[in-house]
Amino acid sequence: MSELQVTDQMPGASESPAASQEPLEAPVPTLLLVDDEPGVVSSLKRLFRPLKYEVLSAYSGADALQLLETARVDVIISDMRMPNMDGAEFLSRSRSIAPDAIRILLTGYSEVEAVVRAVNEGHVYHYLHKPWDDQDLLLTIQRALEQLRLQRETVRLTELLQRQNERLASFNTELERDVHARTEEIRQTVMFLEGAQQDLKSNFLTMVKVCANMVEMRCGLPGHSARIGELAKQLGASIGMSDYACGELLMAGLLHGIGKLFLPDALLKTPIAKMQPQEAKLYHLHPLHGQMALSPVSQLANVQAMIRHQYERFDGRGAPDGLAGSSIPIGARILALARDVEDLRIGAIAPQKMTDAQIVSTVRSQSGIRYDPAIADKYIELVTSHAELSPEGVPDTVDASHLKEGMKLAEDLRTSRGTLLMTKGKVLSADQIAQIRRFEIHEEERFVILVERSLVATAATRAA
């Protein structure tokens, strides 16, 4: 009957109070000796006794498999020839129980075929012939333990790497989620800031229009500056100027006459053609006064330059600096033509008002003299082709009682006296519609209200 033996750790390995306080050492390697001859097992134990190995022993393959079920073994040293189950079969079956254990086979010289089978089926690390050389066996075990250490370290590092990769993937997922949330937050903030900036621009333009309306009321020319600004903006767009530059042209048109606030009332109502030399000289100082009035607003630097040079002539005989040709700011060249077109239309230059055909004839005759030829040609092209100066198309006139929420004003809303009530582009709310009706009652008149045609149709459809 085979005997199952388990030996304790070698002498000197027992713990003492002092040793328990020392840093923990690496686990003691465990060897399993399997041989049906007790003398062989005893001989191997004596060989390993001086070393720090824990040695287990079994006298049959079946007992050894039972032992592997409960004990962790680092190296298995098995004899080849054993009854019932030889070493090759035992080592092959041990792989399923202790897959990482290093297997060493002890065999005789005549068992070559069995050795080959053991190597193939049992994944034997090394085999030694009986009788073995002690130093060769010890060196083989030492190398086997080093290989096992490297294998286990490789497994440990692989598992560590996998855990780190999983944590990294989780971190990346969290990071992507945080980045997405932060990006969405920034997008919302940008949208809010863009909306706020648009409101500021809109409010600033409205204040400019209110200021221009005050000048118009003083001069008795309601809507005059707004029409100059719109024409200047349209001319700028027709020659390829940017939206921002066209916006500055609109501002310059609205504020071109702000310096007239410094002029006497009687002079403001006199056509330029009827002014005395001293009066004309005083009148033509209003661009300089306008520039000075706007100088605190640094954002209007280009607009100030357009206003200052609006009376320069293309031939260099204008005021105040006698600039000629391209030396005159392009905005000032456009503003000069837009201003004169509207002044000719209302009779502010000549005693009589002019028709569109007469204005075109006048502009053509002054091309290259007063006006930039390219800009003059563009204006004539716009007029002769009946181009709309408003991109919204032909507006509709709507009575205040038929106004609907969501309609957009196609032109500034003014009283008959020229007071600016609401600016072009305003989308009407229910409160604003009610306010317009109250203004009509207060002014005892019906306002001329122009709204965009497409929005009239939309509002009518909703009402139906």
C-alpha positions in Angstrom: 0.0 0.0 0.0 1.4 3.4 -1.0 2.1 5.9 1.7 1.2 9.6 1.6 3.7 11.9 3.4 3.8 15.6 4.0 6.9 17.1 5.5 7.1 20.5 7.3 9.2 23.4 6.4 13.0 22.8 6.9 14.5 23.5 10.3 15.3 27.1 10.9 12.2 28.3 9.2 10.0 28.5 12.3 9.0 32.0 13.3 10.3 33.8 16.3 9.1 37.1 17.9 12.0 38.9 16.3 11.4 37.3 12.9 7.7 38.3 12.9 8.7 41.9 13.0 10.9 41.6 9.9 9.5 42.3 6.4 7.7 39.5 4.8 9.8 37.3 2.4 8.8 35.6 -0.8 6.8 32.4 -0.4 8.9 29.3 0.2 8.9 27.1 -3.0 6.9 23.8 -2.6 8.2 20.6 -4.2 6.2 17.4 -4.8 8.2 14.1 -4.9 6.3 11.2 -6.5 8.0 7.8 -6.6 6.8 4.3 -5.6 10.2 3.6 -3.9 10.4 5.1 -0.4 14.2 5.0 -0.5 14.2 7.3 -3.6 11.9 9.7 -1.8 14.0 9.7 1.3 17.2 10.3 -0.7 15.6 13.3 -2.4 14.4 14.7 0.9 17.9 14.6 2.3 19.2 16.3 -0.7 16.7 19.2 -0.3 16.9 19.4 3.5 19.6 22.2 3.6 17.5 24.3 1.2 14.5 26.4 2.0 12.0 24.3 0.2 8.8 22.8 1.5 8.7 19.2 0.4 5.6 17.1 -0.1 5.8 13.4 -1.1 3.5 10.7 -2.6 4.1 7.1 -3.5 1.7 6.8 -6.4 0.3 8.9 -9.2 -3.3 8.7 -7.7 -2.1 9.9 -4.2 -0.2 12.7 -5.9 -3.2 13.9 -7.8 -5.2 13.8 -4.6 -2.5 15.9 -2.9 -2.5 18.5 -5.8 -6.2 19.1 -5.2 -5.5 20.7 -1.8 -1.9 21.9 -2.0 -0.2 24.6 -4.2 2.9 23.0 -5.8 5.6 24.8 -7.6 7.7 21.9 -8.9 6.7 18.2 -9.5 9.5 15.6 -9.6 8.1 12.3 -10.7 9.5 8.8 -11.4 8.6 7.3 -14.8 8.0 3.7 -13.7 5.2 3.4 -11.2 2.4 0.8 -10.9 -1.1 1.5 -12.1 -0.2 5.0 -13.4 3.2 5.7 -14.8 4.9 9.1 -14.7 3.9 10.1 -18.2 0.1 9.6 -17.4 0.4 11.2 -14.0 2.2 14.3 -15.3 -0.4 14.6 -18.1 -3.3 14.4 -15.7 -1.6 16.9 -13.3 -1.8 19.6 -15.9 -5.5 20.1 -15.4 -5.0 20.5 -11.6 -1.8 22.4 -11.4 -1.3 23.9 -14.9 1.5 26.3 -13.9 3.6 23.8 -11.9 7.0 22.9 -13.4 7.3 19.1 -14.2 10.6 17.1 -14.0 10.8 13.5 -14.9 13.2 10.9 -13.5 13.7 8.0 -15.9 16.0 5.2 -16.9 18.1 5.2 -20.1 15.9 2.5 -21.7 12.6 4.6 -21.5 13.1 6.9 -24.4 9.6 6.4 -25.9 8.0 7.0 -22.5 10.0 10.1 -22.0 8.9 11.4 -25.4 5.3 10.7 -24.5 5.7 12.5 -21.1 7.3 15.5 -22.8 4.5 15.7 -25.4 1.5 15.0 -23.1 2.7 16.2 -19.7 4.6 19.2 -20.9 7.7 18.1 -19.0 10.2 20.9 -18.3 13.2 18.6 -18.0 14.1 14.9 -17.5 17.0 13.4 -15.6 18.4 9.9 -15.8 18.6 7.6 -12.8 20.8 7.7 -11.0 20.8 11.4 -11.0 23.6 13.8 -10.4 22.8 15.8 -7.2 24.2 19.1 -8.5 22.6 18.7 -11.8 19.2 18.1 -10.1 19.6 21.1 -7.8 20.6 23.3 -10.7 17.6 22.0 -12.7 15.2 22.8 -9.9 16.8 26.2 -9.4 16.3 27.0 -13.1 12.8 25.6 -13.0 11.8 27.8 -10.0 13.3 30.9 -11.8 11.3 30.1 -14.9 8.2 29.6 -12.8 8.8 33.0 -11.1 9.1 34.6 -14.5 6.0 33.0 -15.7 4.0 34.0 -12.7 5.4 37.5 -12.9 4.4 37.6 -16.5 0.9 36.6 -15.6 0.8 39.1 -12.7 1.9 41.9 -14.9 -0.5 40.9 -17.7 -3.4 40.9 -15.2 -2.2 44.2 -13.8 -2.0 45.6 -17.3 -5.5 44.4 -18.1 -6.8 45.9 -14.9 -5.1 49.2 -15.6 -6.4 49.1 -19.2 -9.9 48.6 -17.8 -9.4 51.5 -15.4 -8.0 53.6 -18.2 -10.9 52.7 -20.5 -13.3 53.6 -17.6 -11.4 56.8 -17.1 -11.5 57.6 -20.8 -15.3 57.0 -20.8 -15.7 59.3 -17.8 -13.4 61.8 -19.4 -15.3 61.7 -22.7 -18.6 62.1 -20.8 -17.1 65.1 -18.8 -15.7 66.6 -22.0 -19.1 66.2 -23.8 -20.9 67.8 -20.8 -18.3 70.6 -20.6 -18.5 71.1 -24.4 -22.3 71.3 -24.2 -22.0 73.8 -21.3 -19.6 75.9 -23.3 -21.8 75.7 -26.4 -24.8 76.9 -24.3 -22.7 79.7 -22.9 -21.5 80.7 -26.4 -25.1 80.7 -27.6 -26.1 82.8 -24.7 -23.2 85.2 -25.2 -23.9 85.4 -29.0 -27.6 86.1 -28.2 -26.5 88.8 -25.7 -24.1 90.3 -28.2 -26.8 90.3 -30.9 -29.1 92.1 -28.4 -26.4 94.6 -27.6 -25.9 95.3 -31.4 -29.6 95.6 -32.0 -30.0 97.9 -29.0 -27.1 100.0 -30.1 -28.4 100.4 -33.6 -31.8 101.3 -32.1 -30.2 104.0 -30.0 -28.4 105.3 -33.1 -31.7 105.5 -35.0 -33.3 107.3 -32.0 -30.4 109.8 -32.1 -30.8 110.2 -35.9 -34.5 110.7 -35.4 -33.8 113.6 -33.0 -31.6 115.2 -35.7 -34.3 114.7 -38.3 -37.0 116.2 -36.1 -34.8 119.3 -35.6 -34.2 119.6 -39.4 -37.8 118.7 -40.3 -36.8 115.7 -42.4 -38.3 112.6 -40.9 -36.8 109.3 -42.2 -34.2 111.2 -44.2 -31.1 109.8 -42.4 -32.6 106.3 -42.4 -33.0 106.4 -46.2 -29.5 107.6 -46.7 -28.2 104.8 -44.4 -30.1 102.1 -46.3 -29.0 103.3 -49.7 -25.3 103.5 -48.5 -25.6 100.0 -47.1 -27.1 98.7 -50.3 -24.4 100.3 -52.4 -21.7 98.9 -50.1 -23.1 95.4 -50.5 -23.4 95.8 -54.3 -19.6 96.4 -54.6 -18.8 93.4 -52.3 -18.2 95.0 -48.9 -18.5 92.8 -45.9 -21.6 92.7 -43.7 -19.7 94.5 -40.9 -18.6 97.3 -43.3 -22.1 97.6 -44.7 -23.3 98.0 -41.1 -20.9 100.9 -40.6 -22.2 102.5 -43.7 -25.7 102.3 -42.3 -24.5 103.9 -39.1 -22.7 106.7 -41.0 -25.9 107.4 -43.0 -28.0 107.6 -39.8 -25.5 109.9 -38.1 -24.2 111.9 -41.1 -26.1 115.0 -40.0 -25.6 114.9 -36.2 -23.3 117.9 -36.5 -26.4 119.9 -37.7 -27.6 120.1 -34.1 -25.0 123.0 -33.7 -26.5 125.0 -36.6 -29.2 127.7 -36.4 -32.8 126.7 -37.2 -33.1 129.1 -40.1 -30.0 127.7 -41.8 -31.3 124.1 -41.5 -34.4 125.0 -43.5 -32.5 126.8 -46.4 -31.6 124.8 -49.5 -27.9 124.7 -50.1 -28.3 126.4 -53.5 -29.9 129.4 -51.8 -27.3 129.8 -49.0 -25.0 132.9 -48.8 -21.2 132.1 -49.0 -20.9 132.6 -45.2 -23.9 130.4 -44.6 -22.6 127.7 -46.9 -19.3 127.8 -45.1 -20.9 127.5 -41.7 -23.2 124.7 -43.0 -20.4 122.6 -44.3 -18.7 122.6 -40.9 -21.4 120.2 -39.6 -19.3 117.1 -40.6 -16.5 118.2 -38.3 -18.9 118.9 -35.5 -20.4 115.5 -36.0 -17.0 113.8 -35.9 -16.2 115.6 -32.6 -19.6 114.7 -31.1 -18.9 111.0 -31.9 -15.2 111.0 -30.9 -15.9 109.5 -27.4 -17.3 106.3 -29.0 -14.1 104.5 -30.1 -16.2 101.8 -31.8 -17.4 104.4 -34.3 -13.9 105.5 -35.5 -14.6 104.4 -39.1 -18.0 106.0 -39.0 -16.4 109.3 -37.8 -14.0 109.2 -40.7 -16.9 108.7 -43.2 -18.8 111.6 -41.6 -15.8 114.0 -41.6 -15.0 113.3 -45.3 -18.5 113.2 -46.7 -18.0 116.5 -48.6 -14.7 115.5 -50.2 -14.9 115.5 -54.0 -13.4 112.8 -56.3 -11.6 115.6 -58.2 -9.9 116.9 -54.9 -11.8 120.2 -54.7 -13.9 119.2 -51.7 -13.7 119.9 -47.9 -12.3 119.7 -45.3 -9.0 118.2 -46.4 -9.1 118.3 -50.2 -8.6 114.6 -50.6 -9.0 113.1 -54.1 -9.8 109.7 -55.7 -8.9 106.7 -53.6 -7.4 108.9 -50.9 -11.0 109.5 -49.8 -12.2 106.7 -47.5 -14.4 104.3 -49.5 -17.2 104.7 -47.0 -17.1 108.5 -47.3 -17.4 108.2 -51.1 -20.4 106.0 -50.8 -22.0 108.2 -48.1 -21.5 111.3 -50.3 -23.5 109.9 -53.2 -26.2 108.4 -51.0 -26.6 111.7 -49.2 -26.8 113.7 -52.3 -29.3 111.3 -53.9 -31.7 111.7 -51.0 -31.1 115.5 -50.8 -31.9 115.9 -54.5 -35.0 113.8 -54.0 -36.4 116.1 -51.2 -35.2 119.4 -52.6 -32.5 120.0 -49.9 -29.9 120.9 -52.5 -31.8 122.5 -55.4 -35.1 124.4 -54.8 -37.1 121.8 -56.6 -37.4 118.1 -55.9 -36.0 115.8 -58.5 -37.3 112.6 -60.0 -35.3 109.4 -60.2 -34.5 110.0 -63.9 -33.2 113.6 -63.1 -31.2 112.2 -60.2 -29.6 109.6 -62.4 -28.8 112.3 -65.0 -27.2 114.4 -62.3 -25.1 111.5 -60.8 -23.9 110.6 -64.3 -22.8 114.2 -65.1 -20.9 114.4 -61.8 -19.2 111.0 -62.1 -15.4 111.5 -61.8 -16.0 115.0 -60.5 -17.9 114.8 -57.3 -18.4 111.0 -57.2 -16.3 107.9 -57.6 -17.2 106.6 -61.1 -17.4 103.0 -59.9 -19.9 103.9 -57.2 -21.9 106.2 -59.5 -22.1 103.4 -62.1 -23.3 101.0 -59.5 -26.0 103.4 -58.3 -27.2 104.0 -61.9 -27.3 100.2 -62.4 -29.4 99.7 -59.3 -31.9 102.4 -60.3 -32.2 101.5 -64.0 -32.7 97.8 -63.2 -35.3 98.6 -60.5 -33.3 96.8 -57.9 -34.9 96.8 -54.5 -32.9 98.6 -51.9 -34.5 96.4 -49.2 -33.7 92.7 -49.3 -37.0 91.8 -47.7 -38.9 92.5 -51.0 -41.9 94.7 -51.5 -43.6 95.3 -48.1 -47.4 95.3 -47.3 -49.2 98.1 -45.6 -51.2 96.8 -42.6 -53.7 98.7 -40.5 -53.0 98.6 -36.8 -56.2 96.7 -36.1 -55.0 93.9 -38.4 -51.5 93.5 -36.9 -50.7 90.0 -35.7 -48.1 88.7 -33.3 -44.9 87.7 -35.1 -45.2 90.2 -37.9 -41.9 92.0 -38.7 -41.7 95.7 -39.6 -40.3 96.3 -43.1 -39.7 100.0 -42.4 -39.3 102.2 -39.4 -42.6 103.1 -37.8 -43.1 106.9 -37.4 -45.8 109.3 -36.5 -46.8 111.9 -39.1 -44.6 114.4 -37.3 -41.6 112.1 -37.8 -41.3 110.7 -34.3 -39.6 107.2 -34.4 -41.7 104.7 -32.6 -40.2 101.3 -33.6 -37.3 100.4 -35.9 -37.2 98.3 -39.0 -36.9 94.6 -38.4 -38.8 94.6 -35.1 -40.8 91.4 -34.6 -44.1 92.5 -33.0 -45.3 91.0 -29.8 -48.8 91.3 -28.4 -47.8 94.0 -26.0 -46.1 96.0 -28.8 -49.2 95.7 -31.0 -51.3 97.0 -28.1 -48.8 99.9 -27.6 -49.1 100.9 -31.3 -52.8 101.1 -31.1 -52.6 103.2 -27.9 -50.1 105.6 -29.8 -52.7 105.9 -32.6 -55.3 107.0 -30.1 -53.0 109.4 -28.5 -51.8 110.9 -31.8 -55.3 110.9 -33.2 -54.1 109.4 -36.5 -53.6 106.1 -38.4 -50.0 105.1 -38.8 -48.5 103.9 -42.1 -47.3 100.4 -41.0 -45.2 98.4 -43.4 -44.5 94.7 -42.7 -42.8 92.0 -44.6 -45.2 90.3 -47.1 -44.3 86.7 -46.2 -45.1 87.3 -42.6 -48.4 88.8 -43.5 -49.4 85.6 -45.2 -48.1 83.5 -42.3 -50.1 85.5 -39.8 -53.2 85.4 -41.9 -52.9 81.6 -42.2 -52.6 81.3 -38.4 -55.6 83.5 -37.9 -57.7 81.3 -40.3 
